[in-house]
Each structure stands twice: as C-alpha cells, then as structure tokens.
Amino acid sequence: QAVGKTATKAQNAFFKTIGLYDWTRFVQLVGYDMGKSIIYRNLKIIDDFNKGIIKNNKANKADIARLTDELAELNINVDDGLKWIKRGARHTDEYFTNNVRAGAVRYTNEVVMNPTAASAQKPLLHLRPVSRWIYGLMGFPTAFSNTVLRNVVRNATRDARTLNAGSL
C-alpha cells in the first residue's frame, strides 16, 4: 500500500494498467455468483434428502450435516431456505434478496480476501509505514495462507470426518 496521495494515485494507475483492478472485480463477480449457486445447491440437496429423493443412510446424513454447516457459515437459516426452495426459489423473492444475496457476499468476502488491517489476515507489522514497503509483496501470500489454505485444511478434515461417519 502506498504512503501519500501521489503514491496512491501512481499505485492505482499501475494496478489498472496491468489489469489487476479488472481481474479483482472479475473474481469478485465470479465469487458472488458461486456463493449464490452454493447456497441454492445445498438447500436443494437438503430438500431432496428430506423428500426421500436422496437415500437416507449414514453417509448421506453426514453429507447433509456438512451442507448445513456450510450454510450456517454463510448465515443461511436452513428452515427458511427450504421454504424459499418450496416457493420456487425465485430471484424476486424477499428471501433471495435479503438472505441469499447476503450469504453470497459473505462467501465472496471469504474467497476474495480483504487486505485491510480490519480483516485480521495479515500481521500489523505488514501495515506499519516503516515496514510496509518490505512486506508489501508478502501481503497477498500471507492473507492467502491465513484464509484460503486454512479453509482447505478445515474442509479436508471435515470431509474426512464425514467419510468416517458414513462408514460406521
């Protein structure tokens, strides 16, 4: 991050010139659409399970528990979401407007990392004016490690627990 108004303008011009600004916007839009799709897909699978379309066994129960946890991480109430699915899962529905879109934004903010101090993804040493220039190039890898890699490990261990629960 640049220090001062002129340096900030130069930095922003550089990011726009190399396409980083447009790339970030593209990734945010894709993340938002993926978030909406994940919410719909998880709710639809849970609805199919409840209807008996998906077989009721230990492995599938463990999958449903994992999908429910994923929805909870996005602040999606499963019961309200299932009502939305039963109403036709329309994009004009109030539930979509107030909950699905908010969950998609939350998903996007988790995927497209917020590199500010408030996000607590980087040590404060990376943000001090004296050392910021040294750690500037390390900011993204640090945030990536603290967000994406941590989530990969968490999901992998959750999937392993799901597989073990299904085999009992």
RATADA-V134346 format. One record per backbone hydrogen bond with DSSP energy under -1.0 kcal/mol. NH is the residue of the N-H (numbers start at 0). CO is the residue of the C=O. Records with the same first field share a line. If there is no record, write none. Layout:
NH: CO, CO
This chain:
7: 3
8: 4
9: 5
10: 6
11: 7
12: 8
13: 9
14: 10
15: 11
16: 12
17: 13
19: 14
20: 14
22: 18
23: 19
24: 20
25: 21
26: 22
27: 23
28: 24
29: 25
30: 26
31: 27
32: 28
33: 29
34: 30
35: 31
36: 32
37: 33
38: 34
39: 35
40: 36
41: 37
42: 38
43: 39
44: 40
45: 41
46: 42
47: 43
48: 44
49: 45
50: 46
52: 47
53: 47
56: 54
60: 56
61: 57
62: 58
63: 59
64: 60
65: 61
66: 62
67: 63
68: 64
69: 65
70: 66
71: 67
72: 68
74: 71
75: 70
80: 76
81: 77
82: 78
83: 79
84: 80
85: 81
86: 82
87: 84
88: 83
96: 92
97: 93
98: 94
99: 94
100: 95
102: 98
103: 99
104: 100
105: 101
106: 102
107: 103
108: 104
109: 105
110: 106
111: 107
112: 110
119: 116
125: 122
126: 123
131: 127
134: 130
135: 131
137: 134
141: 137
142: 138
143: 139
144: 140
145: 141
146: 142
148: 143
150: 146
151: 147
152: 148
153: 149
154: 150
155: 151
156: 152
157: 153
158: 154
159: 155
160: 156
161: 157
162: 158
163: 159
164: 160
165: 161
166: 162
